[in-house]
Amino acid sequence: MADSASGEERRGSKRRKRSRRTNPDGTMTLIEHIYEFRRRLGFALLALVVGGIFGFIWFQTTLGPVPSLGKLLVDPYCAIPADRRFGGSEGDCKLLQTVPFEAFMTQLKVGLAGGAVLLSPVWLYQIWAFIAPGLYSKERKYALTFVAFASALFAAGAVLAYLLVPHALELLMNFGGDQFITALTADKYVSFILSLLVIFGVSFELPLLVVMLNRVGVLKYQTLKKWRRGLIMVVFVFAAFATPGSDPFSMLALAGALVVLLELSIQIARFHDRKLDKERGTEGWDQLADDEAAPFDYTPSTIDEEPSAATNGKRTSTDDVT
């Protein structure tokens, strides 16, 4: 009896996994959605675990021409003049460990972050594969474009932050003059680096947000043009509070990059609105009053005699992408 029940459960699980593929319209019950979510979540967590293990090993291992993750992390600190670092010699460039497990926890934290970034295509695909069947083809295209640009902008912001770290650290360490020498602990240094990378990466999503709001009609070019000076002031205030350490070099770099990206997004909104106005003028919609109905043909069409895609076995545009 137990073997029979177990076999029936396995067959039911296989049917749930295949239901979205076999149903012409890709529909699933609530229970099937929960099982599908659990399966996708399991694959995503497995990718994070594998990536974390790989990052933990990579922290102290050189992969051919690629330096170790630990070296990539410490290089900005080692770029600071030796007389400003604890140790005071060119060949001695190490972070302090103040508690026994600090080095292990630092390596684990950096390994998890690096592994999550390296295997991000895997767990992002699992999220996409769960959401995409509920979208139409046009919505999928917009979503893929949004994710592609968001990833590129985040990476650009993180790279800029990494290049700015040595200059920001040197500037902060010179405030005390010759009366102080800096001895950074591994935990504080890693937290500073990771927070700077995340802040710059997330901040670089600003132009994408502006363009998206313009596409859906919330922000028009004329509104952005009127608010331009105020938005630039908000960008500088945000950069002053967002950058860790509050050094002027990082603040000006982040604010300058965001101002350039903001201006680029405003110009994109300008071309988009100009294109819409041209289309409205071609079809005569710009002559209509706000309370005047558009000249659409509301005559109902005849009922289709041919069977629909859901009844003749063809898949619709909301079918599973996996």
Phi and psi in degrees as a GROMACS rama.xvg file:
@    title "Ramachandran Plot"
@    xaxis  label "Phi"
@    yaxis  label "Psi"
@TYPE xy
-65.4333  -41.8885  ALA-2
-64.053  -38.7327  ASP-3
-65.0918  -42.9015  SER-4
-65.2461  -39.9264  ALA-5
-65.3194  -40.6473  SER-6
-65.4289  -38.4069  GLY-7
-65.2163  -37.9143  GLU-8
-66.0244  -40.2948  GLU-9
-65.4892  -40.8803  ARG-10
-65.1765  -38.269  ARG-11
-64.9997  -37.6064  GLY-12
-65.5765  -40.6783  SER-13
-64.8999  -38.4121  LYS-14
-64.0832  -38.5843  ARG-15
-65.3871  -37.8026  ARG-16
-68.4493  -31.0799  LYS-17
-91.1899  -9.03289  ARG-18
-63.2694  -39.2053  SER-19
-68.7353  -29.348  ARG-20
-78.3443  -35.4171  ARG-21
-84.1899  -30.363  THR-22
-67.7699  128.567  ASN-23
-58.663  -36.1104  PRO-24
-97.4274  4.48228  ASP-25
70.4548  18.5456  GLY-26
-77.9939  153.827  THR-27
-141.129  154.288  MET-28
-78.4088  171.512  THR-29
-61.7993  -42.8899  LEU-30
-63.2339  -40.3117  ILE-31
-66.0615  -35.7678  GLU-32
-64.012  -39.9946  HIS-33
-65.4364  -43.1876  ILE-34
-64.0716  -39.8372  TYR-35
-65.1506  -40.3325  GLU-36
-63.4871  -41.6897  PHE-37
-63.4275  -39.8625  ARG-38
-66.2612  -46.1801  ARG-39
-64.4885  -41.1253  ARG-40
-63.6494  -38.3528  LEU-41
-62.9645  -44.2128  GLY-42
-64.0391  -39.6539  PHE-43
-65.0222  -44.1913  ALA-44
-66.1326  -36.9279  LEU-45
-62.6737  -40.5687  LEU-46
-63.3406  -39.4517  ALA-47
-66.3718  -38.8248  LEU-48
-66.122  -46.734  VAL-49
-62.0075  -43.137  VAL-50
-63.1372  -38.5596  GLY-51
-64.8593  -40.8262  GLY-52
-63.7557  -44.0228  ILE-53
-62.5875  -44.0232  PHE-54
-64.7963  -36.0524  GLY-55
-63.3341  -41.4246  PHE-56
-71.7544  -39.6324  ILE-57
-65.7947  -21.4222  TRP-58
-56.9789  -35.1003  PHE-59
-118.215  11.7894  GLN-60
-121.922  131.583  THR-61
-88.2096  126.738  THR-62
-101.155  80.8538  LEU-63
64.2756  -123.648  GLY-64
-75.5675  -11.4118  PRO-65
-86.3462  121.955  VAL-66
-68.1652  165.735  PRO-67
-67.1686  157.411  SER-68
-64.1824  -35.1048  LEU-69
-64.1657  -39.2637  GLY-70
-66.728  -41.9165  LYS-71
-60.1802  -33.8339  LEU-72
-73.9789  -39.2269  LEU-73
-86.5852  -19.5553  VAL-74
-53.3613  -45.0429  ASP-75
-59.7661  -35.5256  PRO-76
-69.6445  -38.6285  TYR-77
-71.7345  -18.1019  CYS-78
-74.3303  -11.9901  ALA-79
-72.5369  142.721  ILE-80
-51.8849  140.814  PRO-81
-62.3257  -30.0607  ALA-82
-73.5652  -8.05621  ASP-83
-100.512  -5.74079  ARG-84
-106.552  157.79  ARG-85
-69.5844  128.862  PHE-86
118.355  -48.1863  GLY-87
73.7144  17.5032  GLY-88
-134.212  154.228  SER-89
-65.9923  -34.5399  GLU-90
-85.023  -7.17161  GLY-91
-109.197  100.339  ASP-92
-137.125  87.7682  CYS-93
-136.971  153.304  LYS-94
-89.3812  155.229  LEU-95
-84.0817  147.431  LEU-96
-120.21  115.484  GLN-97
-99.1238  -16.6862  THR-98
-130.25  155.455  VAL-99
-57.8983  -38.0915  PRO-100
-96.6099  8.60718  PHE-101
-64.9982  -41.3417  GLU-102
-65.2239  -41.8676  ALA-103
-64.7187  -45.5157  PHE-104
-66.7334  -35.0781  MET-105
-65.685  -44.5793  THR-106
-63.2267  -38.643  GLN-107
-66.4928  -43.0557  LEU-108
-63.2936  -47.0132  LYS-109
-67.3227  -38.4909  VAL-110
-63.8023  -42.1748  GLY-111
-64.4301  -42.3651  LEU-112
-65.4974  -45.1554  ALA-113
-65.621  -41.0017  GLY-114
-66.33  -37.3454  GLY-115
-63.8008  -36.6367  ALA-116
-71.4505  -43.75  VAL-117
-64.3074  -41.3561  LEU-118
-98.8051  20.0829  LEU-119
-58.902  -34.5859  SER-120
-58.721  -31.2489  PRO-121
-71.8546  -54.0718  VAL-122
-75.1465  -26.1746  TRP-123
-68.8015  -35.1484  LEU-124
-65.1442  -38.1983  TYR-125
-62.9873  -40.0036  GLN-126
-64.2301  -43.9836  ILE-127
-64.4841  -41.3845  TRP-128
-65.7028  -26.7767  ALA-129
-79.4918  -34.0448  PHE-130
-87.2055  -37.3882  ILE-131
-57.8651  -37.8078  ALA-132
-59.9373  -20.9756  PRO-133
-88.4475  4.50591  GLY-134
-109.125  152.225  LEU-135
-79.8071  166.98  TYR-136
-58.7494  -41.5722  SER-137
-66.2705  -38.5324  LYS-138
-67.5345  -35.9512  GLU-139
-62.9067  -41.326  ARG-140
-62.65  -44.8931  LYS-141
-65.5839  -39.2674  TYR-142
-65.5266  -43.2568  ALA-143
-63.7327  -40.8978  LEU-144
-62.8065  -42.6414  THR-145
-62.4559  -45.9354  PHE-146
-65.0781  -40.0016  VAL-147
-62.9119  -47.9413  ALA-148
-68.2192  -37.2206  PHE-149
-63.4973  -41.8752  ALA-150
-64.6979  -43.6611  SER-151
-64.2624  -42.1078  ALA-152
-67.7135  -39.5563  LEU-153
-63.4394  -43.4478  PHE-154
-63.2902  -40.9867  ALA-155
-62.6561  -41.9254  ALA-156
-64.9998  -40.8434  GLY-157
-65.7195  -40.5787  ALA-158
-64.0115  -43.5969  VAL-159
-60.7696  -41.507  LEU-160
-63.0442  -41.8727  ALA-161
-62.3178  -39.064  TYR-162
-71.0849  -24.8621  LEU-163
-87.1172  -15.5258  LEU-164
-56.699  -48.8806  VAL-165
-58.456  -41.5461  PRO-166
-67.4705  -40.3696  HIS-167
-65.9326  -43.0076  ALA-168
-64.772  -44.0016  LEU-169
-62.4511  -40.5548  GLU-170
-64.9222  -42.9184  LEU-171
-67.4625  -35.9839  LEU-172
-75.6937  -18.6039  MET-173
-85.8535  -5.59802  ASN-174
-64.8545  -34.1834  PHE-175
-81.8475  -6.76669  GLY-176
69.7511  -150.88  GLY-177
-82.1503  -3.92753  ASP-178
-81.8266  -10.1016  GLN-179
-129.61  151.691  PHE-180
-133.916  140.821  ILE-181
-93.46  129.55  THR-182
-125.877  96.5978  ALA-183
-84.844  133.806  LEU-184
-81.8364  156.724  THR-185
-61.4306  -42.0252  ALA-186
-65.3268  -45.8505  ASP-187
-65.5925  -41.0147  LYS-188
-66.6611  -45.6343  TYR-189
-64.0349  -41.5991  VAL-190
-61.7084  -39.7143  SER-191
-63.7013  -46.1793  PHE-192
-63.7203  -49.8405  ILE-193
-64.6992  -41.122  LEU-194
-65.1211  -37.5034  SER-195
-65.8154  -42.4855  LEU-196
-62.7278  -44.6619  LEU-197
-67.5517  -42.6224  VAL-198
-62.9314  -45.7077  ILE-199
-65.6376  -41.3814  PHE-200
-63.5898  -46.1025  GLY-201
-67.619  -38.2109  VAL-202
-63.2576  -31.1757  SER-203
-71.6073  -4.68796  PHE-204
-81.7787  -5.41791  GLU-205
-54.8734  -50.2901  LEU-206
-63.0191  -32.5838  PRO-207
-65.6565  -38.1899  LEU-208
-64.9113  -42.1569  LEU-209
-63.5342  -44.8609  VAL-210
-64.0333  -40.4485  VAL-211
-64.3288  -43.23  MET-212
-65.473  -32.5148  LEU-213
-70.2574  -37.9133  ASN-214
-64.0237  -36.7339  ARG-215
-88.0504  0.961557  VAL-216
89.3331  8.58335  GLY-217
-78.3317  -42.2584  VAL-218
-115.992  117.831  LEU-219
-91.9205  160.683  LYS-220
-60.9397  -41.1947  TYR-221
-61.8836  -36.5825  GLN-222
-66.8718  -44.2513  THR-223
-63.8485  -38.7991  LEU-224
-62.971  -39.6027  LYS-225
-69.9591  -33.8283  LYS-226
-92.0701  2.88597  TRP-227
-54.0455  -50.4167  ARG-228
-64.4337  -41.0405  ARG-229
-64.5175  -39.6505  GLY-230
-65.169  -38.5822  LEU-231
-63.7095  -40.7484  ILE-232
-62.9817  -41.4858  MET-233
-62.9246  -38.3873  VAL-234
-61.5012  -44.3928  VAL-235
-66.5348  -39.695  PHE-236
-65.3976  -42.7048  VAL-237
-61.2122  -44.448  PHE-238
-63.0758  -36.3157  ALA-239
-65.2035  -37.2452  ALA-240
-87.4408  -26.5134  PHE-241
-82.2423  -36.3459  ALA-242
-70.0263  126.939  THR-243
-68.5604  141.311  PRO-244
89.1601  -22.423  GLY-245
54.0276  33.6628  SER-246
-79.8704  145.664  ASP-247
-65.8975  -28.2233  PRO-248
-65.2663  -49.8713  PHE-249
-65.3026  -38.9109  SER-250
-62.4026  -46.4294  MET-251
-67.3583  -37.2384  LEU-252
-64.9849  -45.9615  ALA-253
-65.7471  -44.6271  LEU-254
-64.4809  -42.2793  ALA-255
-62.4477  -44.1312  GLY-256
-64.4386  -40.1221  ALA-257
-68.6846  -34.9158  LEU-258
-64.8006  -42.1809  VAL-259
-62.7486  -45.1628  VAL-260
-66.5977  -37.0076  LEU-261
-63.5387  -44.1656  LEU-262
-64.0179  -37.9057  GLU-263
-63.0524  -42.954  LEU-264
-66.3986  -34.6246  SER-265
-65.4651  -39.8777  ILE-266
-68.7694  -35.4106  GLN-267
-63.0432  -42.3491  ILE-268
-62.6086  -35.3854  ALA-269
-62.6741  -47.9161  ARG-270
-66.155  -36.4738  PHE-271
-65.8181  -45.9493  HIS-272
-66.6789  -35.9822  ASP-273
-64.1164  -39.0827  ARG-274
-65.3786  -41.8727  LYS-275
-64.377  -41.9149  LEU-276
-63.2017  -36.8187  ASP-277
-66.2698  -41.6791  LYS-278
-65.9078  -40.8061  GLU-279
-65.0979  -38.0259  ARG-280
-67.5549  -36.2734  GLY-281
-65.052  -38.7312  THR-282
-91.1856  -0.654401  GLU-283
80.7636  11.5568  GLY-284
-74.4107  -23.4354  TRP-285
-70.8268  -12.3962  ASP-286
-90.2424  -5.88148  GLN-287
-81.8962  143.794  LEU-288
-76.1632  165.463  ALA-289
-63.6129  -30.497  ASP-290
-101.353  14.1451  ASP-291
-100.341  135.187  GLU-292
-72.3949  146.001  ALA-293
-73.2097  149.455  ALA-294
-79.3466  63.444  PRO-295
-91.956  155.316  PHE-296
-90.0502  109.065  ASP-297
-95.6241  12.7585  TYR-298
-69.4704  123.257  THR-299
-67.1606  144.31  PRO-300
-83.9  165.432  SER-301
-72.5036  154.48  THR-302
-70.9587  136.736  ILE-303
-64.0413  133.283  ASP-304
-86.0736  -26.0329  GLU-305
-78.9624  148.053  GLU-306
-64.8949  148.201  PRO-307
-76.276  171.858  SER-308
-65.2767  -29.4836  ALA-309
-73.3971  -19.9451  ALA-310
-102.07  -18.2505  THR-311
-101.818  12.1057  ASN-312
91.7974  -2.14233  GLY-313
-85.0237  151.251  LYS-314
-84.7433  148.307  ARG-315
-93.2889  178.827  THR-316
-72.9594  -7.123  SER-317
-101.911  17.1641  THR-318
-71.6713  169.073  ASP-319
-66.653  137.35  ASP-320
-88.1459  -7.36742  VAL-321
